[in-house]
Amino acid sequence: MATKRQGQTLTRERTKLREPGLCKVLLHNDDYTTQEFVVWLLTTVFRKPEPEAITIMLAVHRAGVGVAGRYTRDVAETRAERGRQLAERDGFPLLLTVEPDDA
């Protein structure tokens, strides 16, 4: 876009705004965290309906890791940290990690 100011032509670059990339919050299976706690965490922190929470919990149980949700980086980090705090409060060693979502 060009504009004229007292005989000069000024050029302005337009900056394209990109949507922020998404990150996924991963739940990692362990031998101590109960399935009931994982379902509760998914419904409470990640706001999943119970049937979806059960499906995710079973996927984590079978595969060793599963996606709790996809969010912007700040939201993903906040939810993962809240999950870690609640697990620690209840005496569970549940591991939640955040990584970029390439999908």
PyMOL commands that set and color helices and strands:
alter all, ss='L'
color gray80, all
select helices_A, chain A and resi 35-44+50-63+73-89
alter helices_A, ss='H'
color red, helices_A
select strands_A, chain A and resi 2-5+8-11+22-28+65-72+95-100
alter strands_A, ss='S'
color yellow, strands_A
deselect
rebuild
show_as cartoon
